[in-house]
Amino acid sequence: MARGSNGGRGPGAWTWSRTAETRSALLRGAREVFTEQGYSGAAIADLVERTGSSVGSVYHHFGGKAELFLALWEEHHHAQETRAATAVARAREAGVDDPLELFCAGARAFLEGSWERRDLSRLFMDGDGPPGFETTRRSSGRDWVRRNTVLLGAGGSPAERVTVAILTSVIGEAGREVAVCATRAEAEEVIETTLGLIRRLGAVEGGPAR
């Protein structure tokens, strides 16, 4: 049986592939434009010019500039979550069972990602986004605290709750510092300092998993 130009896949698979390619190209272009110009300074025309796409394509795939920005945020947020979760899983496989050390493994991965994706880290921390973006960030922050509570095996006491919240905030603020570092060596220094601080805070009497 003859194979079509799409390698034998059905037309639906070809259409999905083209759609995925277009979305990826738009996200890559949006990353460049937004990180260079900020959300407020970027225009749909800039995105179209950068990707060689069309205004209609932007609105068809994302709905507009705000939705494209939020899609870029979701991609970044998911990549950072996946990076941290993978690091924790690998630490467990290596025999690490101390909750605080597992937490540190995830924190290190997140902070290293903040350096490697520093253009996006800076974009999303400067507060320039579409209406409702701050609410989205706060909601993801609360989810992050809940996941860390489970990872650290924290109970419901006030001391444990506030310790987890503080440790999570430390990672977030350290991520900001890492993203504005001038060199990788400087970023590594911030990361090591942060992990040392986390270990000291997490080891205090009454802290989670201690």
N, C-alpha and C positions, 0 to 999 in steps of 0.2 A: 504494500500500500504506500502510495506516495506521501511524503512528509511535506507539510506546508512550511512556509518561510519562518514560522515561529517555533520550529523544532519539534513539530508534532503535537504541541499543546493546543488546546481549544482556543477559540477566539476570546473567551472570557478570561483565560489566563493571560493572554497577550494584552488585553485591555487593562487588567489589574497591574501588570508589570509596568505598562506605560504610565498609569496613574501614580504608582509608587515612585517611579523615576521623576515624574514632574513634581510631586510633593517634596521629594528629597532635594531637588534642585532649588525649589522655592525656599525651603528651609535653610539651605546653604547660603543662598543670596540674602535672605533675611538676617542671618547671623552676621554677615559682613556689613550690611547696611546699618542694622540696629547698633552693633558694637562701635561703628565708626561715628554715627550721627545721633545716637540715642533714639528713644521711641518718639519723642515729640518732634525731633528734627527730621525724621525719616518720612518720606512720602511714597505712596504706591508707585509713582513714576520711577523713583529710585530703585525700587525692588524689581520693577519690570525691566528697566535698563540693565541691571546687574545680572539678571537671569536670562535675558533674551526671551522672556515669556510675554504674556499679554495681561492687560488689566482684567480681562474676562477670566483668564486662567487663575489669577490670584483669588478672585471672588468665588470662582467655582469650587476651588479646592479648600479654601479656608474661610471665606466669608468677608474678609477685609483685613486691614492692618492690625487691628486689635486681636483678632482671632489668630493671625499669623504669629504675633508676638507671644500669645499664650501657648500656642502649639510649640514654639521654640522653648519656652519655659518648661513645659511638660516633658519635652525630650531631654532637656538638661537635668531636670529634677529626677527623672527615671534613671538616667545614666549614672547619676551620683548615688542614688539608692541602690542600684544594682551593683555598683562598684563596692560599696560598703558591705552589702549582704554577702557578696562573693568572698570578700576578705575574711569575714567572720566565719563563713562556712569552711574556708581553707584552714583557718586557725583551729577550728574544732577537729578537722580531719588530722591535723598535726599533733593532736593530743592536748590542746589548750582547753582547760575547763573552768578556769577562773573567770567569772563573769566580767570583772573589771578589765582583765587583759583582752577578753573578747571585744569588749566595748572599745578598748584602745586600738585594736586591729581595725575595726570599722571606722574609727575616727581618723586613723592614719590614711586609710584608703580615701576617705572623703576629702581630707585636706590635700592629699596628693592630686586628687581630681580637681580641686579648686585651683591648683597651680596649672595643671595641664589644660584646663578649660577656663583660664583666667579671664579671657575676653568676655565670656558669658557670665562668669561669677561677678565681674565688675558691673556688667549691664544690669543684672537683676538685683544688685544691692544698692544701686544709686537712687532708687525710688521713682525713676521715670518710666512709667508704664501706663497702660490703659485703665480706665475706671474699673474698680473692683479687683485690681491686681494685688493690692495690699491685703485685702481680705483673703484672697487665694493663698498668699504667702503665709499669713498667720494660721490659716487652717492646716497647711502642710506642716507648719512648725508644731502645732498641737499633736498631729499624727506622729511626728518624729519623737516627741517626748513619750508618747504612749508606747511606741515600739522600743524605745530605750529602757522604759520601765520594765518591760517583759525581759529584755536581754540581760539587764542587771539583776533580775529577780527581786526587784524592790517590792516592798509591801505597801500598805496604805498609810503608814504613819506620816505626820507632817514633815519630820526630818528627812525621811526617805523621798517623799514627793519633791520637796524643795531641792534636795541634792541632785536628783535626776534632772530637774528643770535647769539647774545651774550648770551641770555638766553638759547638757545639750546646748545651752546658750554659749558656753565656752567654745564648743566646736564651731558654732555658727559665726561667732565673732572672729575666731582664729582663721576661718575660711576667708573672711574679708581681708584680713591682714596678709594672708598668703597670696591672695589675688593681686595685691598691689606691690608685692615684692619686686625688686629690680632684677634679681638673679635667682637661679635655682638654689644656690647655696644659701641665700638669705631665706628663701622659702623653707628649706630643710631646717634651718635654725628655728624658725617660728614653729614648725611642726613638732620638733623635739621638745621645745619649751612647753608647748601646749600639752603634749602627752605627759610630761613630768607633772604639770599642774593638775591634770585630770587624775593621775595616780594619787597625788597628795590629797586632793579633795575627796576622791572616792574611798580613800582608806580611813577617813576620820571615823571616830566612834559614832555609831548610829547611822552611818552612811549606807547606801545600798550594797548588798552582798558583802558586808563587813560586820 
